[in-house]
């Protein structure tokens, strides 16, 4: 794993991986819909525009590193194993500063550190950039505010690799600077969705690159050895919260969809953002 420079060390990082290309019939691009805010007064601006989501149908997929396709497997990505998940939806993009600011203005979220040059918290200037420098609890609070939650590691990896086992969200082609933002391509984040060619076949952006992403699970490097087959919730505790997806701070080996890592949950990192998920089909 790569140690984060500038701020206190990260415990690790996560990314995703798998095989083939092609739009799976069990992944559906959903239209923009309003999501009610928990606790909002009816009729008083009680919903906020929700980013587009992709609905993932219930089914099984292979999780972990497939050594027959990927020569960079790490110990915490093994064994390669089958997982079954119920239907869920996941945000098409990472949560942006402008979206997070709505939660701050409503008093349901707290702002990232300011001033902090590397965090670049300025929703007027960086409206479409991923919000970073938020703790795990802040990310979870935002997702609750929009009626969602953080995805599990299994959901995140399923969304990134598809049912066809892609090594990267876009397929098996090795990454370059046209597909994803890693440390070889830049030194800071960019607006969400800037790498259209690196999206999944159904249009989920930046699952590899830009910034790493909090997920709900605690991290345990040996968890796959005993994880449940059906909808694994992650360990009950761990050395940190799991993060996924690589980004500008990490090299290209972290862009594989099976790559995993962790971060102390109370740490605020300029290289970590998040996206939200939602339970159930027909979202």
Beta strands, then each sheet from edge to edge (+ up, - down):
strand 1: 27-29
strand 2: 34-36
strand 3: 47-49
strand 4: 53-56
strand 5: 59-63
strand 6: 81-85
strand 7: 88-91
strand 8: 149-150
strand 9: 212-218
strand 10: 241-244
strand 11: 261-263
strand 12: 272-274
strand 13: 276-279
sheet 1: 1+ 4- 7+ 13- 8+
sheet 2: 2+ 3-
sheet 3: 5+ 6-
sheet 4: 11+ 10- 9+ 12+
end
